[in-house]
Amino acid sequence: MDEVYAKDFVAHTDHHNATLEEDQAALKGWHEAFPDIAIEPQKFIAEGDLVAVYWTARGTNTGTGNGLPATGKKVELGGITIWRVVDGKIKEEWSAFDQLSMMQQLGLLPAEKK
């Protein structure tokens, strides 16, 4: 972790700014909920000290984590993460993903009518 993240790393989330420890705890929760999770980078863009990646995540919700019950269902969704890199280490992160689609695929919300 020390090789990749700055000591004063901040993950800017919808609800608050998370420390590295909080961010890693959330990551652990996703791995608990989706033990077979695979995140595949699709596109990268870099400008100045910012790097953006559009990614696709796939996994099966066989565990509990981050408040999700185990549904046994597979999900596939996209997301975007932006990192600010300073002195070769990630100092800040912004990330967003299609939470609505994930909840619908897990059967935890009604599917969109077409």
C-alpha positions in Angstrom: 0.0 0.0 0.0 2.8 2.4 0.8 4.2 2.0 -2.7 0.9 3.0 -4.4 -1.0 5.4 -2.0 0.2 8.6 -0.4 0.0 8.7 3.4 -2.6 11.5 3.3 -4.7 9.7 0.6 -8.4 10.8 0.5 -11.2 9.0 -1.3 -14.0 11.5 -2.1 -17.3 9.7 -1.8 -20.9 10.7 -2.1 -21.2 11.0 1.7 -17.8 12.0 3.1 -14.1 12.0 2.5 -12.7 8.6 3.4 -9.2 7.8 4.6 -7.1 5.1 3.1 -8.1 2.7 5.9 -11.8 3.4 5.3 -11.4 3.0 1.5 -9.6 -0.3 2.0 -12.3 -1.5 4.4 -15.0 -0.7 1.7 -12.9 -2.6 -0.9 -12.7 -5.6 1.5 -16.5 -5.4 1.8 -16.9 -5.7 -2.0 -14.6 -8.7 -2.0 -16.7 -10.3 0.8 -19.9 -9.7 -1.1 -18.5 -10.7 -4.5 -15.6 -13.2 -3.8 -15.1 -13.8 -7.6 -15.1 -10.1 -8.5 -13.1 -9.2 -11.6 -12.6 -5.6 -12.6 -11.4 -5.0 -16.1 -10.1 -1.6 -17.2 -11.7 -0.5 -20.5 -10.4 3.0 -21.2 -7.7 5.2 -19.7 -7.3 9.0 -20.0 -4.5 11.0 -18.4 -4.0 14.7 -18.2 -1.6 16.5 -15.9 -1.7 14.8 -12.5 -5.1 13.1 -13.2 -5.7 9.6 -14.5 -9.2 8.4 -15.3 -10.2 4.8 -15.9 -13.5 3.5 -17.2 -13.9 -0.1 -15.9 -16.3 -3.0 -16.0 -16.9 -5.2 -12.9 -18.3 -8.7 -13.0 -19.0 -11.0 -10.1 -21.4 -13.3 -8.2 -22.9 -12.1 -5.0 -22.4 -15.2 -2.8 -21.3 -13.4 0.4 -22.3 -10.5 2.5 -20.5 -7.2 2.6 -21.0 -3.4 2.4 -24.6 -4.0 3.6 -25.6 -6.4 0.8 -27.2 -9.8 1.5 -25.9 -12.8 -0.4 -28.3 -13.2 -3.4 -26.3 -15.8 -5.4 -26.9 -13.6 -8.5 -24.3 -12.4 -11.1 -23.8 -8.8 -11.8 -22.0 -6.8 -14.5 -21.7 -3.0 -14.3 -19.5 -0.1 -15.3 -17.9 2.6 -13.4 -15.3 5.4 -13.6 -12.5 6.1 -11.2 -10.3 9.2 -11.3 -7.0 9.4 -9.4 -4.8 12.4 -8.7 -1.2 11.2 -8.6 1.4 13.3 -6.8 5.1 12.2 -6.6 4.2 8.9 -8.1 1.5 8.0 -5.5 -2.3 8.1 -5.5 -3.2 11.1 -3.3 -6.9 11.5 -4.2 -9.7 9.3 -5.7 -13.2 9.9 -7.1 -15.2 6.9 -8.1 -18.7 6.3 -9.3 -20.5 3.2 -10.6 -23.9 2.1 -11.7 -25.4 1.3 -8.2 -29.0 1.2 -9.5 -28.2 -1.4 -12.1 -26.3 -3.5 -9.5 -29.3 -3.4 -7.1 -31.7 -4.4 -9.9 -29.4 -7.2 -11.1 -29.2 -8.5 -7.5 -33.1 -8.5 -7.4 -33.0 -6.0 -4.5 -34.9 -3.3 -6.6 -37.5 -3.7 -9.3 -36.0 -3.9 -12.8 -36.6 -0.9 -15.2 -39.7 -1.3 -17.3 -39.0 -1.2 -21.1 
